[in-house]
Amino acid sequence: MSSQALPAPAKQLFRYLFEQASLGIAVEDLEGNLLLANPALCSMLGYTEKELCGMSCSEFANPEDSQDDWALFQQLRAGLIDHYCLEKRYVTKDGAQIWGRLNVSLSTDDDGGSPLVFAFVEEITERKLTEEDLARTNAQLRLALEAGKSVGWEWDLKTGRDFWFGDLQTIFGIPSHTFVGRSEDFHRYVHPDDRQLVTKAVADARQSQKAYMTEFRVVRADGTVRWLAATGQFYYGANGDPERMLGMAADITERKQTEAALRTSEERFRLAAQAGKMYAYEWDVASDKVVRSAECMNVLGFDRSKELTRQELLASIHPEDRDLFIHSVDLTPQNPTSNTRYRVLRPDGLVVCLEKNATGFFDEQGKLLRMIGMIADITERRQTEDALRESEEKYRRVVDHLHDALVIDDAARQVTFANDRFLQLFGIGREELKNTNIIEEYVAPEFRAQLHDLHERRMRGESIPEQFEYEGIRRDGERMWLEVNVVPIHDRTGRITHAQSVIRDITERKQADAALARVSRKLIEAQEQERARIARELHDDFGQRLAMLTIEIEELQQSDFDLPAQVRNRFEELRKQTSGIAADIQILSHELHSAKLEYLGITAAIRGFCTEFGQHQNVDIDFQTHDLPSPVPLDVSLCFLRVLQEALHNSAKHSGVRSCEVRLWGTSDAIHLTVRDDGAGFDLEAAKVGRGLGLISMEERLKLLAGTLSIETEARRGTTVHARVPLSAENDSVRAAS
């Protein structure tokens, strides 16, 4: 029914309600165009009634909300619904945005007139803003709970409903920000050992009407254990009964782990302090009070509970160390730490040595407020250090008075230590040792390359001779022969870092050896000259005379005298004996002096001697030679011939076999001779103790030529004699000097 059909009083009432209503009221046609608008709607939108009438609803509606409104309006117009309600935004005439709650219904005219649409709008802008603020507050609360690894809860005691919200993922392992359940669901997560604790804490808070506060563990679904700190409050009704409980719980697992680690650390510190005889202390400057940890009893020997000032402590400080103790607190903000060693007199009469490491704390003006530090009993260490210093001093005195020079150099061959004898030996002062390269400055040039190589190999850990000889140079240029024994020095990791050398001046011994060598050479030369004279006498005199005697005996044996057969046989025996003696004299003459050696060389001389000796001694001698240099020096040839003669005589006399091998050959740096048999052999050690002149003669001859003699022998496995003479410029000079 239209308003025109209403009675006059009803129309008047409708107009009054229309104009006085606090809700915005609009009458629209089925196209959404406004036909009427009351003052409340005009005030709400900022338009006059005249401006609003004829406007479409979409003109002052927020475009984002118009689509939903228009869809419902179409259903209303089609008769599918008779009313609808929604919240939407409107745009006022001045462009502001407001929220309204819209109720729309369709009114049809009983007389068959056009239907009208009635719209009632309630402004809800303030409520919406409040809801948005609340939503933001809830979001901030949620973020704060997540950042703090916390959850909140609300427990409705009447319904048993338990609502959780916050960081449920961290606390309970629940993949959600909210959870609704019952209190039993919460207790299911509480650690079994802590459930009674939580139940009692809740009951106590409920009964006392005080805040609920406790710490307990929860077990997540994956088995992880977390620690929570929970606080809460009961809210009561008018009758005094609790109606609900609100609370918060924060994850304190890291704090608990830190506390456990701290307790462990403190226990370790306590044990370390006891084991290391240490204690902590704090000095308050204003009160002059000193607080010490319990471990001081083990160090100082008196009850720590007795309060002392630093001034009172001064009485227990050793008199000689009191000034040091007093000034140990002279700290500044720029230099806030100190390290002090001092002695303390214990009540039992013992003296202990302490080491104090302290740090000062200052106010803004730089005034010292307090000191905190650790004090350690270093009595044993001090005694050890004193003993070590005394030992080092004794060692230094011994080293300085050694007859031999002692020097230590590093990997760069820089001298790091030298005793007084070293300085005396090389004629230098101690100040000259700095940055001194021991090889470059104190070794003759011709030995430097060799010693450089030995040094590098030693620092690499290779095996090298520990003792060798070389020529050194004094500061004044004088040369001297030195014998050095080198021992590598290792660090804790086993790496070689230095080398210790003990150097002995052997110049006099070298000169004596050279003089002895000259005497030996002269003796050998005299011996060879005498042998040559005797050989000539035997060959030219006795040999010729025996030859003539042999001829005369043959002539008598062949004469016409009528001699008995017995006499003739006797003449034959005499002839043979005379001939044998002549042959022996000839061989002896050749042994004493070999003309072949002088004119044909060492190979012909040795081959000839082997042939004659083999025939005379009935010994099979296999002689071979190869790679000999040409020519071989005469003194070397004569030395090898004498060694061969002595070796073959010994083999024929002692080996028990009738064969031997002789080898003569050359290498790039030496000539070698070996004489070998497969005979009985002998005890070499026993032979060295009681050796005869033959072995001595061989060694002495080889020594004059810087040669060596080695003998390998074993019982019933034969003997090998090996003579070696080097062929080098150095040995040529040795022979020349000798």
ChimeraX attribute file (.defattr): number of C-alpha atoms within 10 A of each C-alpha:
attribute: neighborCount
match mode: 1-to-1
recipient: residues
	/A:1	15
	/A:2	14
	/A:3	12
	/A:4	8
	/A:5	12
	/A:6	12
	/A:7	10
	/A:8	11
	/A:9	9
	/A:10	12
	/A:11	14
	/A:12	12
	/A:13	12
	/A:14	14
	/A:15	14
	/A:16	11
	/A:17	13
	/A:18	19
	/A:19	17
	/A:20	13
	/A:21	14
	/A:22	16
	/A:23	19
	/A:24	24
	/A:25	25
	/A:26	25
	/A:27	19
	/A:28	24
	/A:29	18
	/A:30	16
	/A:31	12
	/A:32	19
	/A:33	19
	/A:34	22
	/A:35	18
	/A:36	18
	/A:37	23
	/A:38	22
	/A:39	21
	/A:40	21
	/A:41	25
	/A:42	20
	/A:43	13
	/A:44	20
	/A:45	21
	/A:46	18
	/A:47	17
	/A:48	15
	/A:49	17
	/A:50	12
	/A:51	12
	/A:52	23
	/A:53	17
	/A:54	15
	/A:55	15
	/A:56	16
	/A:57	18
	/A:58	17
	/A:59	14
	/A:60	18
	/A:61	18
	/A:62	17
	/A:63	14
	/A:64	10
	/A:65	15
	/A:66	17
	/A:67	12
	/A:68	12
	/A:69	20
	/A:70	14
	/A:71	10
	/A:72	18
	/A:73	24
	/A:74	15
	/A:75	14
	/A:76	19
	/A:77	20
	/A:78	11
	/A:79	11
	/A:80	11
	/A:81	14
	/A:82	15
	/A:83	19
	/A:84	16
	/A:85	15
	/A:86	14
	/A:87	17
	/A:88	21
	/A:89	21
	/A:90	25
	/A:91	19
	/A:92	19
	/A:93	14
	/A:94	9
	/A:95	11
	/A:96	10
	/A:97	15
	/A:98	20
	/A:99	20
	/A:100	20
	/A:101	16
	/A:102	19
	/A:103	16
	/A:104	22
	/A:105	17
	/A:106	21
	/A:107	14
	/A:108	13
	/A:109	13
	/A:110	11
	/A:111	9
	/A:112	8
	/A:113	10
	/A:114	14
	/A:115	17
	/A:116	20
	/A:117	25
	/A:118	18
	/A:119	21
	/A:120	18
	/A:121	23
	/A:122	18
	/A:123	23
	/A:124	16
	/A:125	16
	/A:126	11
	/A:127	12
	/A:128	15
	/A:129	13
	/A:130	12
	/A:131	12
	/A:132	12
	/A:133	12
	/A:134	12
	/A:135	12
	/A:136	12
	/A:137	12
	/A:138	12
	/A:139	13
	/A:140	12
	/A:141	16
	/A:142	20
	/A:143	15
	/A:144	15
	/A:145	21
	/A:146	20
	/A:147	11
	/A:148	15
	/A:149	19
	/A:150	25
	/A:151	28
	/A:152	22
	/A:153	19
	/A:154	19
	/A:155	21
	/A:156	18
	/A:157	16
	/A:158	9
	/A:159	10
	/A:160	13
	/A:161	15
	/A:162	21
	/A:163	18
	/A:164	21
	/A:165	20
	/A:166	27
	/A:167	27
	/A:168	21
	/A:169	17
	/A:170	16
	/A:171	25
	/A:172	21
	/A:173	15
	/A:174	14
	/A:175	11
	/A:176	13
	/A:177	15
	/A:178	17
	/A:179	15
	/A:180	14
	/A:181	13
	/A:182	16
	/A:183	15
	/A:184	10
	/A:185	11
	/A:186	14
	/A:187	16
	/A:188	13
	/A:189	17
	/A:190	23
	/A:191	18
	/A:192	13
	/A:193	11
	/A:194	14
	/A:195	17
	/A:196	12
	/A:197	14
	/A:198	21
	/A:199	11
	/A:200	11
	/A:201	16
	/A:202	19
	/A:203	12
	/A:204	14
	/A:205	16
	/A:206	19
	/A:207	10
	/A:208	10
	/A:209	14
	/A:210	12
	/A:211	15
	/A:212	21
	/A:213	17
	/A:214	14
	/A:215	17
	/A:216	17
	/A:217	21
	/A:218	24
	/A:219	18
	/A:220	19
	/A:221	11
	/A:222	8
	/A:223	9
	/A:224	11
	/A:225	17
	/A:226	20
	/A:227	22
	/A:228	23
	/A:229	16
	/A:230	20
	/A:231	17
	/A:232	19
	/A:233	19
	/A:234	23
	/A:235	14
	/A:236	14
	/A:237	9
	/A:238	7
	/A:239	6
	/A:240	8
	/A:241	12
	/A:242	17
	/A:243	15
	/A:244	19
	/A:245	19
	/A:246	17
	/A:247	18
	/A:248	20
	/A:249	23
	/A:250	20
	/A:251	22
	/A:252	20
	/A:253	16
	/A:254	11
	/A:255	11
	/A:256	14
	/A:257	12
	/A:258	12
	/A:259	12
	/A:260	12
	/A:261	12
	/A:262	12
	/A:263	12
	/A:264	12
	/A:265	12
	/A:266	12
	/A:267	12
	/A:268	12
	/A:269	15
	/A:270	18
	/A:271	14
	/A:272	13
	/A:273	21
	/A:274	17
	/A:275	11
	/A:276	15
	/A:277	20
	/A:278	26
	/A:279	25
	/A:280	20
	/A:281	17
	/A:282	18
	/A:283	19
	/A:284	16
	/A:285	15
	/A:286	9
	/A:287	11
	/A:288	14
	/A:289	17
	/A:290	20
	/A:291	19
	/A:292	21
	/A:293	16
	/A:294	18
	/A:295	20
	/A:296	22
	/A:297	17
	/A:298	16
	/A:299	22
	/A:300	22
	/A:301	14
	/A:302	13
	/A:303	11
	/A:304	15
	/A:305	11
	/A:306	7
	/A:307	12
	/A:308	14
	/A:309	15
	/A:310	17
	/A:311	12
	/A:312	13
	/A:313	11
	/A:314	16
	/A:315	12
	/A:316	16
	/A:317	21
	/A:318	18
	/A:319	14
	/A:320	10
	/A:321	14
	/A:322	17
	/A:323	13
	/A:324	14
	/A:325	17
	/A:326	13
	/A:327	10
	/A:328	17
	/A:329	18
	/A:330	12
	/A:331	20
	/A:332	14
	/A:333	15
	/A:334	7
	/A:335	10
	/A:336	16
	/A:337	19
	/A:338	15
	/A:339	13
	/A:340	15
	/A:341	17
	/A:342	19
	/A:343	21
	/A:344	22
	/A:345	17
	/A:346	16
	/A:347	11
	/A:348	9
	/A:349	8
	/A:350	10
	/A:351	16
	/A:352	19
	/A:353	19
	/A:354	21
	/A:355	17
	/A:356	20
	/A:357	17
	/A:358	21
	/A:359	17
	/A:360	22
	/A:361	16
	/A:362	15
	/A:363	10
	/A:364	7
	/A:365	7
	/A:366	12
	/A:367	14
	/A:368	20
	/A:369	14
	/A:370	20
	/A:371	20
	/A:372	18
	/A:373	18
	/A:374	18
	/A:375	22
	/A:376	19
	/A:377	22
	/A:378	20
	/A:379	16
	/A:380	11
	/A:381	11
	/A:382	14
	/A:383	12
	/A:384	12
	/A:385	12
	/A:386	12
	/A:387	12
	/A:388	12
	/A:389	12
	/A:390	12
	/A:391	12
	/A:392	12
	/A:393	12
	/A:394	12
	/A:395	12
	/A:396	14
	/A:397	13
	/A:398	12
	/A:399	17
	/A:400	17
	/A:401	13
	/A:402	15
	/A:403	14
	/A:404	20
	/A:405	23
	/A:406	23
	/A:407	21
	/A:408	21
	/A:409	21
	/A:410	18
	/A:411	15
	/A:412	14
	/A:413	19
	/A:414	17
	/A:415	20
	/A:416	16
	/A:417	15
	/A:418	19
	/A:419	20
	/A:420	21
	/A:421	20
	/A:422	23
	/A:423	19
	/A:424	13
	/A:425	18
	/A:426	20
	/A:427	14
	/A:428	15
	/A:429	12
	/A:430	13
	/A:431	7
	/A:432	9
	/A:433	16
	/A:434	11
	/A:435	12
	/A:436	15
	/A:437	16
	/A:438	16
	/A:439	19
	/A:440	14
	/A:441	15
	/A:442	18
	/A:443	21
	/A:444	19
	/A:445	14
	/A:446	10
	/A:447	14
	/A:448	18
	/A:449	14
	/A:450	11
	/A:451	16
	/A:452	14
	/A:453	10
	/A:454	17
	/A:455	21
	/A:456	14
	/A:457	13
	/A:458	21
	/A:459	19
	/A:460	13
	/A:461	13
	/A:462	10
	/A:463	9
	/A:464	12
	/A:465	9
	/A:466	13
	/A:467	13
	/A:468	12
	/A:469	15
	/A:470	17
	/A:471	19
	/A:472	24
	/A:473	19
	/A:474	18
	/A:475	15
	/A:476	9
	/A:477	12
	/A:478	10
	/A:479	16
	/A:480	19
	/A:481	18
	/A:482	19
	/A:483	18
	/A:484	20
	/A:485	15
	/A:486	20
	/A:487	15
	/A:488	17
	/A:489	16
	/A:490	13
	/A:491	9
	/A:492	6
	/A:493	6
	/A:494	9
	/A:495	13
	/A:496	17
	/A:497	15
	/A:498	22
	/A:499	21
	/A:500	19
	/A:501	21
	/A:502	18
	/A:503	21
	/A:504	19
	/A:505	19
	/A:506	17
	/A:507	15
	/A:508	11
	/A:509	11
	/A:510	14
	/A:511	12
	/A:512	12
	/A:513	13
	/A:514	16
	/A:515	14
	/A:516	14
	/A:517	21
	/A:518	16
	/A:519	13
	/A:520	17
	/A:521	18
	/A:522	13
	/A:523	12
	/A:524	15
	/A:525	13
	/A:526	12
	/A:527	13
	/A:528	15
	/A:529	14
	/A:530	14
	/A:531	17
	/A:532	19
	/A:533	15
	/A:534	16
	/A:535	24
	/A:536	18
	/A:537	14
	/A:538	21
	/A:539	20
	/A:540	13
	/A:541	12
	/A:542	17
	/A:543	22
	/A:544	14
	/A:545	14
	/A:546	20
	/A:547	18
	/A:548	13
	/A:549	16
	/A:550	20
	/A:551	15
	/A:552	13
	/A:553	19
	/A:554	15
	/A:555	11
	/A:556	14
	/A:557	18
	/A:558	11
	/A:559	10
	/A:560	8
	/A:561	8
	/A:562	7
	/A:563	11
	/A:564	8
	/A:565	9
	/A:566	8
	/A:567	11
	/A:568	15
	/A:569	12
	/A:570	11
	/A:571	18
	/A:572	16
	/A:573	13
	/A:574	16
	/A:575	21
	/A:576	13
	/A:577	13
	/A:578	19
	/A:579	18
	/A:580	13
	/A:581	16
	/A:582	21
	/A:583	16
	/A:584	14
	/A:585	18
	/A:586	19
	/A:587	20
	/A:588	15
	/A:589	23
	/A:590	22
	/A:591	19
	/A:592	21
	/A:593	21
	/A:594	22
	/A:595	14
	/A:596	17
	/A:597	18
	/A:598	13
	/A:599	10
	/A:600	11
	/A:601	19
	/A:602	24
	/A:603	20
	/A:604	13
	/A:605	21
	/A:606	24
	/A:607	18
	/A:608	16
	/A:609	20
	/A:610	21
	/A:611	17
	/A:612	16
	/A:613	20
	/A:614	19
	/A:615	12
	/A:616	12
	/A:617	13
	/A:618	12
	/A:619	19
	/A:620	16
	/A:621	21
	/A:622	16
	/A:623	16
	/A:624	12
	/A:625	14
	/A:626	11
	/A:627	11
	/A:628	17
	/A:629	14
	/A:630	7
	/A:631	9
	/A:632	16
	/A:633	12
	/A:634	13
	/A:635	14
	/A:636	20
	/A:637	19
	/A:638	22
	/A:639	20
	/A:640	25
	/A:641	21
	/A:642	18
	/A:643	24
	/A:644	22
	/A:645	17
	/A:646	15
	/A:647	23
	/A:648	25
	/A:649	14
	/A:650	13
	/A:651	26
	/A:652	20
	/A:653	11
	/A:654	13
	/A:655	22
	/A:656	14
	/A:657	16
	/A:658	16
	/A:659	18
	/A:660	23
	/A:661	16
	/A:662	22
	/A:663	15
	/A:664	20
	/A:665	15
	/A:666	19
	/A:667	13
	/A:668	11
	/A:669	9
	/A:670	15
	/A:671	22
	/A:672	19
	/A:673	20
	/A:674	21
	/A:675	23
	/A:676	23
	/A:677	24
	/A:678	20
	/A:679	22
	/A:680	17
	/A:681	20
	/A:682	18
	/A:683	10
	/A:684	16
	/A:685	9
	/A:686	9
	/A:687	11
	/A:688	11
	/A:689	8
	/A:690	9
	/A:691	12
	/A:692	10
	/A:693	9
	/A:694	16
	/A:695	16
	/A:696	11
	/A:697	16
	/A:698	20
	/A:699	17
	/A:700	20
	/A:701	24
	/A:702	19
	/A:703	15
	/A:704	23
	/A:705	24
	/A:706	17
	/A:707	21
	/A:708	18
	/A:709	19
	/A:710	12
	/A:711	13
	/A:712	14
	/A:713	20
	/A:714	15
	/A:715	12
	/A:716	12
	/A:717	15
	/A:718	20
	/A:719	24
	/A:720	22
	/A:721	19
	/A:722	18
	/A:723	23
	/A:724	20
	/A:725	23
	/A:726	20
	/A:727	21
	/A:728	12
	/A:729	9
	/A:730	11
	/A:731	16
	/A:732	14
	/A:733	11
	/A:734	15
	/A:735	16
	/A:736	9
	/A:737	11
	/A:738	18
